[in-house]
Amino acid sequence: MSAVIGDILPLAVGIAISPLPIIAAILLLLSPKAKGTSLGFLVGWVVGILAATIVFTLLASVLPGDDPDASKPVVGWIKIVLGVLLLLLALRNWRSRPKAGEEPELPKWMGAIDQLTGVRALGLGLLLSAVNPKNLLLAASAGLVIGSAGLGGGQATIVIAIFTVLAAISVAAPVIAYLAASERMAGPLESLRGWLVHNNATVMAALLLVLGVTVVGKGIGSF
C-alpha cells in the first residue's frame, strides 16, 4: 500500500496546487456571505475529488490484467494517454500566460462570485474539482494507480481518503483559517489572491509538465 501512496502523492499535489479553486475560495471568503458560501464550496470541492477518484478506481479495477507482478499493457497505455493529455494542458497553460506588464484575465464567472448562495457555491466546487479537465485527468490517473494495484477494499479506501485529503487541503486550509480568525486573515488572503492571479498559468504549466512526464514514465514502466 505504501508504494501506491507514493505514486498518488504527486497527483494529489497537482490538484492541491490549482490556483483557480484557491482564488475562488478566497473570493468567497472576502464576500458578504463568506461563511455559508465558503463552506459550501469546500464541501463541493471535496465531494468532487472523492467521487471522481472512486469512479476511476472502480473502472481501473475491472480492466483486463494479469497477476500483480506481471506486465499490464492496458494500464500502461492508459497512463501514457493520460500523461500526454497532461502535457498538452501544460502547453496550453504556458501559451496562455500573460506577457510582461499584461494584466491576467480571469474567468467571467469570478466577477459574480460574491452573489453565489451556499448551494451554488457547492455546485461550483463540484465543477472545479470533478469536471475541470486538469483535475479530472489527475483523479483518473490516481484512480488508475489505486484500482490496478490489487489492493483490498479497506486499503483502497484508506488510499483514496489520503488522496482526497491531500488534494483538498489547499482549499480547506484558507477556509478553516479564515473562519477561525477572519479579521487577521483578510490581508494575507488578499495578497495570496493577487499572487495567484498573476502566476496562475505559469504555475500550472510547470506543474502539469512534471506530472505529465511522470505519468508517461509510469505508463512506460508498466510494459
Residue frames relative to the residue before (quaternion, step in Angstrom):
aa qw qx qy qz dx dy dz
M 1.0000 0.0000 0.0000 0.0000 0.00 0.00 0.00
S 0.6151 0.5738 -0.3471 0.4146 3.57 1.06 -0.76
A 0.6315 0.5291 -0.3390 0.4543 3.59 1.06 -0.72
V 0.6384 0.5182 -0.3237 0.4680 3.58 1.03 -0.77
I 0.6326 0.5213 -0.3302 0.4681 3.59 0.97 -0.83
G 0.6430 0.5261 -0.3193 0.4559 3.57 0.99 -0.81
D 0.6680 0.5085 -0.2961 0.4555 3.57 1.03 -0.78
I 0.7391 0.4218 -0.2484 0.4627 3.61 0.99 -0.77
L 0.4705 0.6970 -0.4392 0.3160 3.63 1.21 -0.26
P 0.6824 0.4685 -0.3239 0.4582 3.67 0.75 -0.88
L 0.6364 0.5324 -0.3292 0.4508 3.59 1.06 -0.72
A 0.6319 0.5178 -0.3240 0.4770 3.58 1.06 -0.75
V 0.6396 0.5114 -0.3184 0.4774 3.57 1.01 -0.83
G 0.6142 0.5667 -0.3417 0.4299 3.57 1.06 -0.75
I 0.6690 0.4570 -0.2953 0.5063 3.58 1.04 -0.75
A 0.6449 0.5456 -0.3243 0.4258 3.57 0.95 -0.89
I 0.7267 0.3708 -0.2282 0.5314 3.57 0.96 -0.86
S 0.3265 0.7112 -0.5406 0.3087 3.55 0.52 1.24
P 0.3527 -0.7952 0.4443 0.2140 3.61 -0.11 1.23
L 0.6655 0.5414 -0.3349 0.3897 3.62 0.81 -0.91
P 0.6737 0.4661 -0.3241 0.4731 3.68 0.82 -0.77
I 0.6354 0.5162 -0.3362 0.4655 3.57 1.04 -0.72
I 0.6301 0.5199 -0.3246 0.4768 3.58 1.02 -0.83
A 0.6464 0.5202 -0.3166 0.4596 3.59 0.95 -0.90
A 0.6511 0.5135 -0.3148 0.4618 3.59 0.94 -0.87
I 0.6565 0.5070 -0.3109 0.4640 3.58 0.97 -0.86
L 0.6480 0.5141 -0.3221 0.4605 3.59 0.94 -0.85
L 0.6432 0.5071 -0.3194 0.4766 3.58 1.03 -0.74
L 0.6531 0.5177 -0.3087 0.4584 3.58 1.03 -0.77
L 0.7083 0.4256 -0.2487 0.5053 3.57 1.16 -0.58
S 0.5402 0.6209 -0.3930 0.4102 3.59 1.31 0.10
P 0.6775 -0.5071 0.3379 0.4120 3.63 -1.22 0.32
K 0.7512 0.3362 -0.1988 0.5321 3.62 1.08 -0.66
A 0.0400 0.8827 -0.4679 0.0154 3.54 1.08 0.80
K 0.6957 0.5067 -0.3029 0.4092 3.58 0.73 -1.00
G 0.7325 0.4413 -0.2507 0.4536 3.58 0.68 -1.08
T 0.7091 0.4653 -0.2766 0.4518 3.57 0.85 -0.94
S 0.6607 0.5062 -0.3205 0.4523 3.61 0.94 -0.80
L 0.6522 0.4926 -0.3164 0.4815 3.59 1.00 -0.77
G 0.6301 0.5257 -0.3301 0.4665 3.59 1.02 -0.76
F 0.6482 0.5159 -0.3078 0.4679 3.57 0.97 -0.90
L 0.6517 0.5206 -0.3121 0.4548 3.59 0.94 -0.89
V 0.6467 0.5106 -0.3189 0.4684 3.59 0.93 -0.87
G 0.6648 0.4994 -0.3025 0.4660 3.59 0.91 -0.89
W 0.6321 0.5443 -0.3164 0.4518 3.56 1.02 -0.84
V 0.6892 0.4731 -0.2752 0.4748 3.58 0.88 -0.98
V 0.6719 0.5026 -0.3014 0.4530 3.59 0.85 -0.96
G 0.6463 0.5297 -0.3218 0.4452 3.60 0.98 -0.82
I 0.6536 0.4994 -0.3064 0.4791 3.59 0.94 -0.90
L 0.6723 0.5112 -0.2916 0.4490 3.56 0.88 -1.01
A 0.6795 0.5011 -0.2966 0.4462 3.58 0.85 -0.98
A 0.6675 0.5020 -0.3066 0.4566 3.58 0.88 -0.93
T 0.6633 0.5084 -0.3064 0.4557 3.57 0.94 -0.87
I 0.6511 0.5123 -0.3148 0.4631 3.59 0.95 -0.85
V 0.6503 0.5266 -0.3224 0.4427 3.59 0.89 -0.93
F 0.7210 0.4323 -0.2638 0.4729 3.59 0.79 -0.95
T 0.5827 0.5526 -0.3761 0.4623 3.59 1.15 -0.49
L 0.6664 0.4956 -0.2971 0.4712 3.57 0.93 -0.90
L 0.6498 0.5100 -0.3192 0.4646 3.58 0.98 -0.81
A 0.6711 0.5022 -0.2988 0.4563 3.58 0.95 -0.87
S 0.6387 0.5587 -0.3320 0.4119 3.58 1.05 -0.71
V 0.7235 0.4048 -0.2526 0.4988 3.61 1.18 -0.38
L 0.4094 0.6996 -0.4863 0.3263 3.58 1.24 0.20
P 0.5399 -0.6110 0.4472 0.3678 3.62 -1.04 0.61
G 0.1833 0.7835 -0.5738 0.1524 3.54 -0.87 0.92
D 0.4732 -0.6561 0.5046 0.3016 3.53 -1.27 0.23
D 0.7512 -0.3070 0.2466 0.5297 3.56 -1.10 -0.50
P 0.7063 -0.5068 0.2843 0.4043 3.62 -1.19 0.53
D 0.7070 0.4631 -0.2724 0.4598 3.61 1.10 -0.59
A 0.6006 0.5882 -0.3543 0.4096 3.57 1.25 -0.16
S 0.6086 -0.5387 0.4252 0.3983 3.54 -1.28 0.32
K 0.1598 -0.7836 0.5958 0.0734 3.57 -1.04 0.78
P 0.1858 -0.8395 0.4995 0.1058 3.61 0.21 1.22
V 0.6189 0.5464 -0.3630 0.4320 3.61 1.00 -0.71
V 0.6681 0.4853 -0.2881 0.4850 3.55 0.90 -0.97
G 0.6347 0.5503 -0.3269 0.4330 3.57 0.99 -0.83
W 0.6814 0.4823 -0.2898 0.4681 3.57 0.90 -0.93
I 0.6271 0.5266 -0.3413 0.4614 3.59 1.02 -0.74
K 0.6461 0.5150 -0.3198 0.4637 3.58 0.97 -0.84
I 0.6417 0.5220 -0.3266 0.4571 3.57 0.97 -0.82
V 0.6501 0.5109 -0.3135 0.4670 3.58 0.95 -0.88
L 0.6583 0.5008 -0.3076 0.4703 3.60 0.92 -0.90
G 0.6491 0.5242 -0.3136 0.4534 3.57 1.00 -0.82
V 0.6476 0.5114 -0.3139 0.4697 3.57 0.98 -0.86
L 0.6397 0.5192 -0.3250 0.4643 3.60 0.99 -0.80
L 0.6307 0.5156 -0.3302 0.4769 3.59 1.04 -0.73
L 0.6439 0.5144 -0.3201 0.4673 3.59 1.02 -0.77
L 0.6343 0.5158 -0.3280 0.4733 3.58 1.05 -0.71
L 0.6366 0.5060 -0.3237 0.4837 3.59 1.05 -0.73
A 0.6091 0.5447 -0.3464 0.4608 3.59 1.08 -0.72
L 0.6522 0.5106 -0.3059 0.4694 3.58 0.97 -0.88
R 0.6526 0.5147 -0.3167 0.4570 3.59 0.94 -0.86
N 0.6617 0.4967 -0.3083 0.4694 3.59 0.95 -0.85
W 0.6443 0.5262 -0.3281 0.4476 3.58 0.97 -0.81
R 0.6842 0.4843 -0.2853 0.4648 3.57 0.96 -0.85
S 0.7018 0.4705 -0.2664 0.4639 3.59 1.14 -0.61
R 0.4405 0.7004 -0.4703 0.3069 3.61 1.24 -0.03
P 0.5244 -0.6458 0.4457 0.3306 3.63 -1.02 0.71
K 0.4660 -0.6602 0.5102 0.2943 3.54 -1.10 0.68
A 0.6999 -0.4633 0.3282 0.4333 3.56 -1.27 0.31
G 0.8230 0.1953 -0.1748 0.5039 3.56 -0.82 1.05
E 0.5944 0.5695 -0.3596 0.4393 3.58 1.28 -0.10
E 0.4001 -0.7137 0.5245 0.2354 3.57 -0.93 0.91
P 0.4218 -0.7258 0.4779 0.2586 3.61 -0.68 1.06
E 0.3406 -0.7449 0.5422 0.1875 3.54 -1.07 0.77
L 0.2414 -0.7793 0.5667 0.1151 3.57 -0.75 1.08
P 0.6457 -0.5107 0.3806 0.4212 3.61 -1.18 0.41
K 0.5861 -0.6226 0.3923 0.3390 3.58 -1.02 0.80
W 0.6184 0.5770 -0.3577 0.3959 3.59 1.05 -0.69
M 0.5812 0.5912 -0.3814 0.4090 3.59 1.16 -0.43
G 0.5893 0.5945 -0.3646 0.4080 3.58 1.17 -0.48
A 0.7540 0.3347 -0.1890 0.5327 3.58 1.19 -0.51
I 0.3432 0.7889 -0.4645 0.2099 3.56 1.24 0.26
D 0.6371 0.5390 -0.3370 0.4360 3.59 1.14 -0.58
Q 0.6392 0.5184 -0.3262 0.4650 3.60 1.28 -0.10
L 0.4716 0.6983 -0.4289 0.3257 3.58 1.27 -0.03
T 0.3621 -0.6716 0.5955 0.2513 3.53 -1.27 0.53
G 0.7020 -0.4525 0.3265 0.4425 3.57 -1.25 0.12
V 0.6578 0.5127 -0.3063 0.4589 3.59 0.99 -0.85
R 0.6782 0.4739 -0.2976 0.4764 3.59 0.93 -0.85
A 0.6095 0.5354 -0.3479 0.4698 3.58 1.11 -0.62
L 0.6102 0.5344 -0.3396 0.4762 3.57 1.09 -0.71
G 0.6566 0.5091 -0.3031 0.4667 3.57 0.95 -0.87
L 0.6314 0.5269 -0.3268 0.4658 3.57 1.04 -0.78
G 0.6335 0.5311 -0.3229 0.4608 3.57 1.02 -0.81
L 0.6416 0.5204 -0.3121 0.4692 3.56 1.01 -0.82
L 0.6646 0.5132 -0.3036 0.4503 3.58 0.92 -0.90
L 0.7098 0.4684 -0.2684 0.4524 3.57 0.86 -0.96
S 0.7152 0.4403 -0.2653 0.4736 3.60 1.11 -0.55
A 0.8114 0.3076 -0.1378 0.4775 3.58 0.79 -1.01
V 0.7376 0.3951 -0.2265 0.4985 3.61 1.14 -0.47
N 0.5235 0.6341 -0.4062 0.3985 3.58 1.16 -0.52
P 0.5129 -0.6922 0.3989 0.3142 3.66 -0.62 1.05
K 0.6656 0.5107 -0.3169 0.4423 3.58 0.87 -0.89
N 0.6997 0.4599 -0.2746 0.4729 3.57 0.81 -0.97
L 0.6240 0.5401 -0.3376 0.4528 3.56 1.06 -0.74
L 0.6535 0.5059 -0.3128 0.4681 3.59 0.97 -0.81
L 0.6662 0.4930 -0.3030 0.4704 3.58 1.00 -0.81
A 0.6419 0.5009 -0.3198 0.4846 3.59 1.02 -0.78
A 0.6293 0.5264 -0.3266 0.4692 3.58 1.05 -0.77
S 0.6470 0.5140 -0.3150 0.4669 3.58 0.98 -0.83
A 0.6588 0.4963 -0.3047 0.4763 3.58 0.97 -0.86
G 0.6537 0.5125 -0.3136 0.4600 3.58 0.94 -0.87
L 0.6282 0.5383 -0.3255 0.4578 3.56 1.05 -0.78
V 0.6457 0.5123 -0.3115 0.4728 3.57 1.00 -0.85
I 0.7025 0.4728 -0.2710 0.4577 3.57 0.83 -1.01
G 0.7177 0.4810 -0.2629 0.4294 3.56 0.81 -1.02
S 0.7242 0.4238 -0.2427 0.4869 3.58 1.12 -0.62
A 0.5460 0.6567 -0.3808 0.3544 3.59 1.26 0.00
G 0.4402 -0.7199 0.4424 0.3036 3.59 1.25 -0.16
L 0.3305 0.7562 -0.5009 0.2608 3.58 1.13 0.58
G 0.5202 -0.5973 0.5031 0.3458 3.54 -1.28 0.41
G 0.7096 -0.4737 0.3063 0.4222 3.56 -1.26 0.30
G 0.6697 0.5080 -0.2973 0.4528 3.59 0.95 -0.86
Q 0.6693 0.4932 -0.2974 0.4693 3.56 0.95 -0.87
A 0.6436 0.5198 -0.3210 0.4610 3.58 0.96 -0.84
T 0.6293 0.5373 -0.3266 0.4567 3.58 1.04 -0.80
I 0.6514 0.5129 -0.3111 0.4646 3.58 0.96 -0.87
V 0.6673 0.5023 -0.3038 0.4584 3.58 0.89 -0.93
I 0.6476 0.5093 -0.3178 0.4693 3.59 0.97 -0.86
A 0.6407 0.5239 -0.3211 0.4603 3.59 1.00 -0.82
I 0.6471 0.5082 -0.3146 0.4734 3.59 0.96 -0.86
F 0.6493 0.5206 -0.3122 0.4582 3.57 0.92 -0.91
T 0.6754 0.5048 -0.2960 0.4489 3.59 0.88 -0.95
V 0.6543 0.5134 -0.3150 0.4573 3.59 0.91 -0.91
L 0.6896 0.4759 -0.2875 0.4640 3.59 0.84 -0.95
A 0.6690 0.5042 -0.3033 0.4541 3.59 0.97 -0.83
A 0.7282 0.4415 -0.2349 0.4687 3.59 1.08 -0.72
I 0.4861 0.7276 -0.4118 0.2545 3.58 1.21 -0.39
S 0.6473 0.5476 -0.3371 0.4093 3.61 0.99 -0.72
V 0.6738 0.4283 -0.2884 0.5286 3.59 1.19 -0.48
A 0.6479 0.5374 -0.3177 0.4365 3.58 1.00 -0.83
A 0.6449 0.5684 -0.3317 0.3886 3.60 0.92 -0.91
P 0.7175 0.4180 -0.2924 0.4743 3.66 0.69 -0.90
V 0.6127 0.5454 -0.3585 0.4457 3.60 1.05 -0.66
I 0.6864 0.4720 -0.2826 0.4757 3.58 0.84 -0.98
A 0.6619 0.5144 -0.3110 0.4478 3.58 0.92 -0.92
Y 0.6707 0.5006 -0.3027 0.4560 3.58 0.95 -0.87
L 0.6727 0.4923 -0.3016 0.4627 3.58 0.91 -0.87
A 0.6631 0.4923 -0.3057 0.4738 3.58 1.15 -0.56
A 0.8029 0.0096 0.0262 0.5954 3.60 1.05 -0.70
S 0.1121 -0.8645 0.4873 0.0512 3.56 0.55 1.20
E 0.6729 0.5176 -0.3184 0.4218 3.62 0.85 -0.87
R 0.7139 0.4544 -0.2594 0.4653 3.56 0.92 -0.87
M 0.6990 0.4978 -0.2730 0.4347 3.59 1.10 -0.59
A 0.4961 0.6922 -0.4260 0.3053 3.61 1.16 -0.41
G 0.6864 0.4947 -0.2828 0.4519 3.60 0.84 -0.96
P 0.6922 0.4679 -0.2903 0.4665 3.63 0.75 -0.97
L 0.6440 0.5242 -0.3288 0.4498 3.58 1.00 -0.76
E 0.6424 0.5133 -0.3227 0.4687 3.60 1.01 -0.77
S 0.6439 0.5107 -0.3203 0.4712 3.60 1.02 -0.76
L 0.6467 0.5131 -0.3113 0.4707 3.56 1.00 -0.85
R 0.6243 0.5456 -0.3343 0.4482 3.57 0.99 -0.82
G 0.6640 0.5154 -0.3018 0.4499 3.57 0.90 -0.93
W 0.6598 0.5012 -0.3119 0.4650 3.58 0.95 -0.85
L 0.6698 0.5071 -0.3016 0.4509 3.58 0.91 -0.91
V 0.6150 0.5556 -0.3460 0.4398 3.59 1.01 -0.79
H 0.7400 0.4308 -0.2314 0.4617 3.57 0.85 -0.96
N 0.7785 0.3341 -0.1761 0.5013 3.61 1.12 -0.50
N 0.2992 0.8032 -0.4753 0.1986 3.58 1.29 0.15
A 0.7311 0.4482 -0.2568 0.4457 3.59 0.61 -1.13
T 0.6684 0.5065 -0.3084 0.4489 3.59 0.92 -0.88
V 0.6468 0.5209 -0.3164 0.4586 3.58 0.93 -0.92
M 0.7004 0.4715 -0.2781 0.4581 3.56 0.84 -0.97
A 0.6210 0.5415 -0.3531 0.4432 3.60 1.00 -0.72
A 0.6769 0.4845 -0.2936 0.4699 3.59 0.87 -0.93
L 0.6642 0.5148 -0.3009 0.4510 3.57 0.92 -0.92
L 0.6933 0.4765 -0.2792 0.4629 3.58 0.86 -0.97
L 0.5854 0.5666 -0.3641 0.4513 3.58 1.13 -0.61
V 0.6819 0.4827 -0.2841 0.4704 3.56 0.85 -1.01
L 0.6923 0.4770 -0.2835 0.4614 3.59 0.85 -0.96
G 0.6309 0.5408 -0.3358 0.4436 3.59 1.00 -0.78
V 0.6605 0.4914 -0.3010 0.4813 3.57 0.92 -0.92
T 0.6426 0.5337 -0.3210 0.4463 3.59 1.00 -0.83
V 0.6847 0.4819 -0.2874 0.4651 3.58 0.87 -0.96
V 0.6274 0.5165 -0.3354 0.4765 3.60 1.00 -0.76
G 0.6498 0.5223 -0.3118 0.4558 3.57 0.97 -0.86
K 0.6397 0.5086 -0.3174 0.4811 3.58 1.02 -0.80
G 0.6408 0.5288 -0.3264 0.4509 3.56 1.03 -0.76
I 0.6494 0.5040 -0.3133 0.4756 3.56 0.95 -0.87
G 0.6664 0.5222 -0.2919 0.4450 3.56 1.05 -0.80
S 0.5860 0.5962 -0.3616 0.4129 3.59 1.25 -0.28
F 0.6164 0.5667 -0.3552 0.4155 3.60 1.20 -0.36
